[in-house]
């Protein structure tokens, strides 16, 4: 749902190259999040040992899914804050003259 508007703005030139790299990384991480979610749910779809067993997902896979969600959220927050408050050229560190 977000790829179509993102492509439109990229084609129109509204997204500069550094921002495009971050957005591409976030889209890739979002796809990986879907794969991790599928992997997590798959662990709960195994046949129970008896008819009264409750289906459960692996806690390690659940933790992996949650951690990747936090990484994606942090990346989105970092990208948003850098767009809203860009660093001026005077504030960027410069290499020492040799």
C-alpha positions in Angstrom: 0.0 0.0 0.0 2.9 2.4 0.6 5.1 1.3 -2.4 2.9 2.9 -5.0 2.9 6.5 -3.5 6.6 6.1 -2.7 7.3 5.2 -6.3 5.3 8.1 -7.5 7.2 10.6 -5.3 10.6 9.0 -6.3 9.8 9.3 -10.0 8.7 12.9 -9.6 12.1 13.7 -7.8 10.7 14.6 -4.4 12.9 11.9 -2.7 16.6 12.5 -2.6 19.1 9.6 -2.8 20.0 9.3 0.9 16.3 9.3 1.9 15.6 6.8 -0.9 18.2 4.4 0.6 16.6 4.6 4.0 13.1 4.1 2.6 14.3 1.1 0.5 15.9 -0.4 3.6 12.7 0.1 5.6 10.6 -1.6 2.9 13.1 -4.5 2.9 12.9 -4.8 6.6 9.1 -4.7 6.4 9.2 -7.7 4.0 11.5 -9.5 6.3 9.1 -8.8 9.1 6.4 -10.6 7.2 8.7 -13.6 6.7 9.6 -13.7 10.4 5.8 -13.4 11.2 5.1 -16.4 9.0 8.0 -18.3 10.5 6.6 -17.5 14.0 3.0 -18.6 13.2 4.2 -21.7 11.5 5.8 -22.9 14.8 2.3 -22.8 16.4 0.7 -24.8 13.6 2.4 -28.1 14.5 0.2 -31.0 15.6 -0.5 -31.0 19.3 0.6 -34.0 21.4 -2.9 -34.6 22.6 -6.4 -33.2 21.9 -6.4 -30.9 24.9 -3.1 -29.1 24.1 -3.3 -25.4 23.3 -1.5 -24.3 20.1 1.5 -22.1 21.0 4.1 -20.3 19.1 7.8 -20.5 20.0 8.8 -17.8 22.5 12.1 -17.3 20.7 10.4 -16.7 17.4 7.9 -14.3 19.1 10.8 -12.4 20.6 12.5 -12.2 17.1 9.3 -10.9 15.6 9.0 -8.2 18.3 12.6 -7.2 18.1 12.4 -6.8 14.3 9.3 -4.7 14.8 11.2 -2.4 17.3 14.1 -2.1 14.8 11.7 -1.1 12.0 9.9 1.4 14.3 13.2 2.9 15.4 14.3 3.3 11.8 11.0 5.0 10.8 11.3 7.4 13.8 14.9 8.2 12.9 14.1 8.8 9.3 11.1 11.0 10.2 13.1 13.1 12.6 15.9 13.5 10.1 13.4 14.7 7.5 11.7 17.1 9.9 14.9 18.5 11.4 17.8 18.1 8.9 21.3 18.7 10.0 22.7 21.9 8.5 26.1 21.9 6.7 27.6 23.9 9.5 26.8 21.3 12.1 28.2 18.3 10.1 31.6 17.1 11.3 34.4 17.8 8.9 37.7 16.0 8.4 40.8 17.6 10.0 43.2 19.3 7.5 46.4 17.4 7.0 
